[in-house]
Amino acid sequence: MAEEEFFTLDDDDLEEVAQKSSDKASTKKESGSKIIHYIIIGILVLTITLFALFAYLYIQKKNDPIEEDVNASKIIQNIQDKELTPHQESEAQRLLSKADKLFSQGKKEEALAIYEQLSHYNKALSYYNIGVAKLKEKSYEEAIDSFEKAMKSTKLKCASALNMSICYLNLKNEPRFQYFLTLSDKYLPYMINQPLYSYYYTLINYYKNQPIESLISIKNPTDDFYNHKQNIIASKALSTLKNDSLAIYYLIKNGDPKDSLTVGLLHARAGEYSLSADILQNAVNQGFEPLKANIALALVKNKLGLLKDSADILKSTYDAYKEQAENTYPISMRLKKSLFDPVIAQKEFKKRLFLDDRYRYSLLFYYAPYHAIDSTKTVNLITKGAKKIEIDSIKPALGYLTDSKAFSNVNLAVTEALKRIIENKIYEANSILKKAVKLYPAHSTLHYNLALTYAQIFDFQNAYKQFSKSYSLDSHNYKALAFKTFCASLTNKNIPKKELEKLKARTEKKEVLALIEIALGSLGLDLGYLDPRDSTFAHAINLSLAYSRDDYNMYKTSAQSLKNLLEQDLVSNILYLDATNEKSQIKTYARAIHTTLTQKKLDLSPLYFGGFLPKELYIRMLHIAGISSVAKKQLTVYEKAHIPTIPLLQSLAYTYIYNQNFEEAYKIYNTLIDNHQQKDSHTLFLASIAALGSNHHANAVALLELAKLTDDSNFESRYALGLLYQEAQNLEGASIQYKKIGNTNFQSNYFTFNLKK
């Protein structure tokens, strides 16, 4: 993300270097004069005669008249008429003094050569200065014309050719850029004895994209005149070599506040987003390149998951700059490399929570008990109906008997659904319960069980509706209220805090209190933990509480207990893997995944019939171990031997994504959506990933829009849409999507972005 700039040789800099060279030459001359003086004294002592002879000849030489066609004073006047800078005048005076002395010694041809050289040098320097000015004004064609004229001076050939190459680079004329860059390299040897030789060498190699060579000359300079600019070039070269920390060091070494934008960008590229945000905010506050600084800050806020801040900055910057803002730091959306590269996946896995909110709540949905039939209530209703018939109360009797028949049908539906649930056939259970709810909409148990099946297939919008209905029909169903709250959190709805507080005040049941604590996010240690002997669900609650409290020992104990109770269960084994392995020892962790999930006899039925939690955890863990192909092979073999079910197709498509078989995944998702009517937000979103991976860009956008419309709290879909809008340079559209996500520290599992080169 390092900011690019073009380096030129400024006229003032060039004159100062010339003055420094002159001073060094004068010092050497004075030293040489002293030596000659001592030799002359020695000669005087040895031979008086020779001294007299040399003195006579010297005097004769000095008294020779200067020819009239050479007027030194006039030449000086002509040069001064060109309004030289003080540095230029000093250099001219030095050369004129030398020429005048040669004339006084009778060396007319040498003196005239210097006068001619001075005249050409000054004219070329004037053209060079004009070229630099035009380059700074971005008048590249005029700058090129001036540099061509300046190249008549041997001293300026290298610098002029280099600046011409920069002009052509700005004009996007690659052949001419390369030509003049090569030409500047050709003329570089003529500068080998000049103080600026190392700087020319650095610049040429920088533009030749040879960072190591440019760094060599920076570390071994022939002059320290361009230290500031050489530090900038060193930073850029090191940035090219991905050594961001040292690149930052060279910029900070300059101590120039104007470098804060570049420093902030380098910290961002190094993944140090919080530090980058602080530095970029300072750049914004100081008014350093406000357009670039604001857009860069918006991008860093995006990386931090502060998407409301990012949206606000994008919107205000767009309002101020319009098209300029859209063209500043354009991005390119892409799928995360961690989806395909196990090594990168391992690094990312080390940084992130194993159980984020969605997985932590889904864990409780996965182990929550379903409500069974109420046979006692059915028998009582039949008995009451019979008694009413005996006393000739026909209407009330029919009412009771009708109710009993309804309850019998409800019980039958619940029983059929529970059979499917025991076999992990969640989609089949969901289908049975949906039909039953339509027939008997006033039955709390039906709504509660249906809600749990929706939650397990990650359809949290419908789960929220069903839990709400169940609690409204039966206010004693506290799990329905707690689970409704979980779904509210997952779908960005308001949490019913008042209802939870009321329930908390009227109950002493620890399971109820624990679920309320999880729902409110308070997780106070004063509650303690549930008695693990109560139920499998109690273990799951304890595990969730321990994970949120960073209570490693209890997390491990609960995971161990779950695995002991459910030896072949996929989820309990995966939780145990996480609880007993350190992320810091990721290679050891990966080997444990391989051993547990491939060599142990586990119940894989959730992959063929179940919801999303077991299949996503399983496939992701295999990917981290670098063996996602194992799942692909298992599922393909099963598919050939059985009639494909909806969950099997879901598992296959998800596995294909991790194996980069995007086209195959895209076809399966189309089948699920079109033929099996699987139009929940999560399925639509996963289909969009497959579409993007297989270059069906327009279809991906349509799928993301549908996923967002189906569930407006699907942050993954919103984020992907925001990136696509920003990629298309529609900052207003992007800011709308980001603002809906808010400052939630959201981090996508699937998408990220780069800056376009």
KEBA-432554 format. One record per residue (C-alpha): x, y, z. Coordinates in steps of 0.5 Angstrom, whole numbers, plus 500, padded with zeros to 3 digits. Layout:
// KEBA-432554
XYZ
...
// end
This chain:
// KEBA-432554
500500500
506504500
505511496
509512490
512519488
517520482
524523484
527528480
534532481
532539483
536545480
537548487
540541489
544541483
547548484
549546492
552540490
556544485
558549490
560543495
565540489
568547488
570548495
573541495
577543489
579549492
581546498
586541494
589547490
591551497
594544499
598543493
600551493
603550500
607544497
610548491
612553496
616549500
619546494
621553491
624555498
629549497
631550490
632557493
637555498
640550493
641554487
641562487
642562479
636557477
632561482
634568478
633564471
626562473
624569476
626572470
622567465
616568470
616576470
617576462
611571462
606575466
608582462
606579456
599583453
593579453
590579445
584584444
579579441
579576448
575580453
574577460
570582463
565582457
564575458
563576465
558581464
554577459
554571464
551575469
546578465
542572465
540573472
544567475
542564482
548566488
550558487
551559479
554566480
559563485
561557480
561561474
566566478
570560479
571558472
572565470
578566475
581560472
580562465
583569467
589566470
590561464
590567459
595571464
600565463
599566456
595559455
590562450
586556447
585553454
582559457
578560451
575552452
573554459
569560457
566556451
565550456
562555461
557558456
554551454
554549461
550555463
545555457
544547458
543548466
537553464
534548460
535543465
532548471
526549466
525542465
525540472
519546473
515543468
516536471
513539477
507542474
506536470
507539463
511533461
511534454
514541455
519538460
521533455
523539450
527542455
531536458
533534451
536541450
539540457
543534454
548538450
552538457
555532458
554533466
547533465
546528460
545522465
540527470
536529463
535522461
533520467
528525468
525524461
524517463
520519469
516524464
514518459
513514465
507519467
505519460
504512460
509511454
513505457
517504450
520511451
520510459
525504458
529507452
531514456
532510463
537505459
540512456
541515463
544508465
549509459
551516461
552514468
559512468
561519466
559521473
563516477
567522480
562526481
559527488
552525486
554518483
551514488
544518488
544517480
546510481
540509486
535512482
536509476
536502479
530504483
526505476
529499473
525495479
532493482
531494489
537490492
542494487
539501489
539499497
547498496
548505493
544508499
548504504
555506500
553513498
559518495
555524498
550525503
547531500
540527498
540523505
532525505
530523498
535517499
531515505
525515502
528511496
530506501
523505504
520504498
526499496
525495502
517496501
518492495
522487498
516486504
521489509
516493512
519494519
525497516
522501511
518504516
525506520
528509514
522514513
521515521
529517520
527523516
523526521
518529516
511529519
509529511
511522511
506520516
501518510
506513507
508510514
501509516
500505509
506501511
503499518
497497514
500493509
504489515
497488518
498493524
491496523
490499530
497503529
496505522
489508524
492512529
498515524
493516519
488520523
494524525
495525518
488527517
488532523
494535520
491536513
497532510
494530503
487530506
484526500
489520500
489520508
482519508
481514503
487510507
484511513
477508511
480502508
484501515
477502519
474497514
480492516
479493523
471491523
469499524
465499518
460505520
467509521
469507514
462508511
462515514
469517512
468514505
461518504
464525507
470524502
466523496
462529498
468533498
472530492
467526488
470522482
477524485
475520491
473514487
479514483
484514490
486507492
481503488
480496491
480489488
475484492
478477492
476471496
481470502
487465501
486462507
480458504
485455499
492455503
492450509
498454512
495461511
488458514
493455520
495462521
488465521
486460525
491462531
488469531
481468531
476465536
474458535
467459537
464466535
457468537
454464531
458458533
457458540
449459540
449454534
452449539
447450544
441449539
445443537
445440544
438443546
433438548
426438543
420438547
416431547
409429546
404431552
400424553
397426560
393432557
391428551
388422555
384428560
381431554
378425552
375423559
372430559
369429553
366422554
363425561
360431557
356426552
353422558
350429561
347430554
352436553
353435545
357442543
362442549
363434548
365435541
369441542
373437547
374431543
376435537
381438541
383431543
384429536
388435534
393434540
393426537
395429531
400434534
403428538
404424532
407430528
412431534
413423534
415423527
419429527
423427533
425420530
428424524
432428529
434422533
437420526
440427525
435428519
434435521
431437514
426432514
424434521
423441519
419439513
414435518
414440523
412446518
406442515
404441522
404448524
400450518
395445521
395447528
398454529
396455536
401449539
407452543
411445542
410445535
413452534
419451539
421444535
420447528
425453531
430449533
430445526
431452523
436454528
440448526
440450518
442457520
436460518
436464524
430469521
425464521
428461528
427467531
419468529
418461531
421462538
417468539
411464537
412459542
414463548
407468546
403461546
407458553
410463557
413458561
417456556
424459558
428456553
424459547
425466550
433465551
433462544
429468541
434472544
440468541
437469534
436476535
443477536
445473530
440477526
441484529
435485532
433488539
434484545
428483549
432485556
426487560
423480558
429477560
430481567
423479569
424472568
430472572
427475577
421470578
426464577
431460581
433455576
440455574
439452567
434458566
439463569
445461565
441461559
439469561
446470563
449468556
443471552
445478556
452477555
454478562
457472564
458473571
462468575
457469581
453464577
458459577
456452573
451447572
451440575
454436569
449430571
443434570
443433562
448433556
445440555
448442562
455440559
454445553
452450557
458450562
462449555
459456553
460459559
467457560
469459553
466466554
470467561
476464558
476459564
480454560
480448565
472448565
472449558
477442557
473439563
466440559
469438552
471432555
465430559
461431552
466427548
465421554
457422553
457422546
463418543
462418536
459425535
462429530
461436534
463433541
470430538
471437535
470441541
475436545
480437539
480445541
480444548
486439549
490443543
494449543
493454537
500456538
502449537
498449530
502443527
501439533
494441533
493439525
496432526
491431532
485433527
488428522
488423527
481424530
477426524
480420519
482414524
477414529
470411527
465417528
458418526
458422519
450422519
450429520
454430513
449427510
442429513
444434519
445442519
450446518
454446525
457439524
459440517
462446517
466445523
468438520
470441513
474447516
478443521
480438515
482444511
486447517
490440517
491440510
486434508
480437506
480432500
478427505
471430506
470430498
472423497
467421503
462425500
463423493
463416495
456416499
453420493
454415488
451409493
445413495
440418493
442425494
439429500
439436501
444436506
448432503
448436497
450442502
456438504
458437497
458444495
461447501
467442501
468443493
469451495
475449500
477444494
477450489
472446485
468452484
464450478
462444481
460448487
456453483
452447479
450444486
448450489
443452483
440445484
439446491
436453490
432452483
430444484
430444492
427451494
433452499
433459499
435461506
440467506
446462508
445458502
444464497
451467500
455460499
452460492
455467491
462465493
462459488
459464483
465469484
470463484
467460478
467467475
460468474
460475477
453478475
450472478
454472484
452480485
444477484
445472489
448477494
442481493
437476495
441473501
441480503
434481502
432474505
436476511
438483512
442482518
447477513
453481514
457476510
453478504
452486506
460486506
461482500
456487496
460493500
466491497
463490490
460497490
467500492
471495487
466499482
468505485
461506487
463509494
456511496
453504495
459501499
458506505
450504505
452497506
458498511
454502515
448497516
454492519
456498524
462498528
461491530
469488529
466484523
471480520
469476514
471469513
471469506
472476503
478481503
481486499
487489496
489495493
489495485
496496482
// end
